[in-house]
Amino acid sequence: MINKLTEKRQTRIFVCLCCMVYFMSYLTRMNYSACLAEIQLSLSVSKSAASLPVTGCFITYGAGQLLFGFLGDRFLPRKMIFTGLAGSSACNFLIALFPHMNLILPVWCLNGLFQAMLWPPLVRLMAEALNAEQYKKCCVQVSVAASAGSILVYILVPLCIRFSGWRAAFLLPSLAGIAVVCIWNLGIGTLSTDGTNTVSALRVETASENSVPLSVLFFKAALLTTFFAIILHGLLRDGITTWMPVYITETFGLSTETSILTAVVLPVFSVVSITLASFLMQKMGSELAVSGFVFFAAMMFSGLLFYFYRSGVALSIVLMTLTTGCMYGINLCLISRVPAHFSALGCVATVSGILNAATYVGSALSAWLFGFLSERLGWETVIIVWAVVSAVGAILCFGAVRRWKRFCQTYS
């Protein structure tokens, strides 16, 4: 009989491996966005041109989520994760060696594809290897690990720019990524030697037949509404994260290193947001209801940011941090927690890939849209768009609460 991981030591090893992989995925993906302002100046390109690799990475990442979400339910997930992280590390190494926009664009697009091989199979492993309570805790821990990766990016990048140049911000993560690839392969291999647990069972890949067609789930489980809400969440989360250093530099005249360093508060507060969202989930019990509440809070913070637009750099940073932090809470609910409800239907990785792809539809749009709007209409218009997007997200989530509740009662 195949059992979920029950031994505490095995569970701790498994959770640590998952956290390491997702930590490193952010370190090897967020570094370009953090370097954006410096790359723009260093290579003497426009904001729109400098942001193209970010947009391209988001597009390939989103498309890859659909592909590898489907494959993650049918093939060996641990090998997909190994390949994805190794490929991403190689892409970072190439950027460090050949800092030219003609090469950066295709390589960073390829990086998005490798990154897409990480999350869907990782969610499948987590959902099938852990019981419900362990899965919830692991989701929070993995989300915190992602935030820790972002924090390190926004500390590492200014230090690299100050002492060595922005290329080091790609070289160091590439080397660290290779080290984590080796640790993952060794650790997950050790767990797989036990023939009685889920991790070892996943050496033989079989996809369960869905008792409900995925097309029906889009309506029964409100996945279509959730899909659009996640697009809006990605638009805000990655849009603000990408453009905050540029906003600070242009509005308040700070240096690029200082502006990038101020962005470290975004992932720091995300840890608080993830914890609060987890607490609200315990009280409210509905991922959609919690997300609607958090979207509404983001709308209020964006509105205050518009009102106090030029009142000082500290206040602007706080309000942008609060708005972005809300998106990390939504990410925990809709990206991490929702797919686990589809475990009984055998399509955890598929649903995870679809929903995570939605994030990067919004992310890809944000990289170009907010740069375009800021150039043509100014940052005031951008802030108004953030408030409107938050309001629409709240409406979508609150409107889908009943359908989601009925689905969970029937199929989870």
Secondary structure, DSSP 8 states (H G I E B T S, - for coil): --B---SHHHHHHHHHHHHHHHHHHHHTTSHHHHHHHHHHHHTT--HHHHHHHHHHHHHHHHHHHHHHHHHHTTS-HHHHHHHHHHHHHHHHHHHHH---HHHHHHHHHHHHHHHTTTHHHHHHHHHHHS-HHHHHHHHHHHHHHHHHHHHHHHHHHHHHHHHT-TTHHHHHHHHHHHHHHHHHHHHHHHHHT-TTBHHHHTTS------SS-HHHHHHHT-HHHHHHHHHHHHHHHHHHHHHHHHHHHHHH---HHHHHHHTTHHHHHHHHHHHHHHHHHHHH--HHHHHHHHHHHHHHHHHHHHHTTTS-HHHHHHHHHHHHHHHHHHHIIIIIIGGGGGGGGT-HHHHHHHHHHHHHHHHHHHHHHHHHHHHHT-HHHHHHHHHHHHHHHHHHHHHTHHHHHHHHHHH-
